[in-house]
Every structure is written in C-alpha cells, then in structure tokens.
C-alpha cells in the first residue's frame, strides 16, 4: 500500500481537487491527516494546495479548474488575458465545460458547447489547461455572443503584428474547429488590413 505522501506525489500540480485525491487512492481521512501534518492546506470546498510547492502564476485559474475537474479549460476572455492578448481583464474566470457539467462557483462564466473538441488547441501551463493562442483568437472571432464585432479583429491584428501567431496558423485552427467558413472570411478581410 502506498503511503499518503507517495499517493499525493502522483498529482503533479500544486493545486488539487478531492476527486484527483480519490483517483490516486487518498480518502477524506487521508486528506485530513495531510492537512494536520502540514503537507496540504484546504483552499476551498474540495480544493487543496500542497504546502511548499510553487503556486501557478494564475492561482485563481488553477483553483477553478481543480474544483471543476476534467474536462474543463480556461477560454475566451480569460485565455486572452492568460496569453497577454488584451489589457481588458475580466473580473470572472471564463471556462469551457461540457453540456452536462454544472458549477455553482461564484466568479465563473461557464461556456457550454455541444462539441468543445477537448483535443484541439488546448495546452497545459503549470497545471492550468487553457486554449492556445490560435484557438483563443479563432473562438473569439467565431463567437458572436460574447464579443462585439470589432474586438476580436483588434486582438488578431495585434497578435499577428506582435508575431504571436500567423494568419496561416489561425486558418489551420479554424479548419480543425470546423468554423473555417465563418472565420475564414474575416481572416481574409484582415489580410488587407495588416499590410
């Protein structure tokens, strides 16, 4: 039988959920003992932090994802901030969740999709699952519900000018996400703009 510490070390990130702890063989009693031993600290309902481990730069993102479990990913406005593509920082954390998953955490904007394509354009940085730059920008261009008509254009132009991405990479991502027809015309319009 693994010791509590050995089981805890199977979880890479400094923030973990009770569900993750259960998956590696830790139960509620084990978590309480790890707290008493000064190895863990309870951060909120079902969310724990390893003492002495470096915290992710975006601690609030890591805690939200730990609470939500998998699959969940930082997206849209929060991903734009994460990738330094905007100065307009939202007060809420934006996350993609599957249709059947719910959350009652305050401060979250939950975006549900029928097919969020969890294997396309999602990266992990220091334990934080986030849409990559191309997916974030393509999602913003394709999303008429959460963005006005001009903001995504500004962000795409800025990202291309600052060499964070290219038009070809954005078109490739649009194809992978199946929004090429919707986003492709917008990207073609941008060709003439950033000469």
Buried (B, 14 or more C-beta within 10 A) or exposed (E): EEEBEEBBEEBEBBBBBBEBBEBBBBEEEBBEBBBEEEBBEBBEEBBBBBEEEEBBEBBEBBBBBBBBBEBBBBBBBBBBBBBEBBEEEBEBBBBBBEEEBEBEBEEBBBBEEEEBEBEBBBBEBBBBBBBBBBBBBBBBBBBEEBBEEEBBBEBBEBBBEEEBBEBEBBBBBBBBBEBBEBBBEBBEEBEEEEE
